[in-house]
Amino acid sequence: MKKRTNRAKGTLLIAFLVFAVVVGLLVFRKYETATRVKPPAPAEQAPDIRLVALFFGAPDGSGLLREGREIAVEDTTDDMLASVVDELVVGPLGSLAPTLPHNARVLGAHLKGDLAEVNFSRELVEGLPEGSSAEMAAVYSVVDTVAANFPQVKWVRFLIDGQPAKELKGHLDLSAPISPDYTLEKK
């Protein structure tokens, strides 16, 4: 009878030890899982940003001044070109004067070697104020902005609704591509 009691005690002891080990492992695993440093969940990747120089009118109307702006990098050079010119349409963020009508739209832009073609909606012509200085500021803000941000560009051609522009308000001949003129920039 004593042998049975010892055997029962031994079996009970082994069962208790197995139970204790299992519970211990479960507690340890729970602790380990709770304290493990988790890598951050993959969030949407922030877009690449590029700093661009935009040319706007000086507050006194005496020329053009640069304004830096961060914009998202686009997939293609043509899309990037259109985005940069779109920022001109948005207008300045500081005290500079806008050079393009706020309702003008960039319909597209294409880079062909050293020539950039920028296609504007008709609102560019319709919303531009009369006068040679307004036309000159509008044209050269676009041309100088494009050339400053895309060093390969030597010429810019204006298109209105997909057709080559001969003029905007009759003061500048746009029938041929325009080269940048940084002498209009005030330092």
C-alpha positions, 0 to 999 in steps of 0.5 A: 500500500505504501508503494501505491501511495508513493507511486501516486505521489510521484505521478501527481508530482510529475503531472504538477511539474508538467503543468507548471512548465506548460503554464510557465512557457505560456506566461513567458511567451505572453510576456515576450510577445507583449514586450517585443518591439514591433516595427512600424506598420508600413504606412503610405510612403511620403512622396519625394519632395523637390525644391523649385524656384518660381519667378513672380512679379516684384511687389513694385512691378519692377521685375521678377523675383524668385520664390522657393517652393517644395513640390511633390516629385512626379513620375515623368519629366513632362508631369514634373514640368507641368507641376512646376508651371501649375505652381506659377498659376497658384501664385506666390505664397509671400508678398510677391505679385502673381504673374498668371491669372488664377483661373488659367490652367496648364493642360500639359507640358512636353520636353523635346530635347532643349525645347519645352512646350507648355500648353495653357487653357484660353483663360491665360489670354483672357485673364491676363491684364492689358499692357506690355509689362503684364505680358512680359512678366507672364511670359518670362515668369514661365520661361525663366521658371522652366529654364531654372528648374530644368537645366536642359531647357533652352527654349519654351514654346507657348501653346493655347488649347494645343495650338502654338501661340503667336501672342498673348496680348499683342506685345510679345511675338511668341510665334518662335520659342522664347529663351530665358532672360534672367536680366528681368530678375531683381536681386 
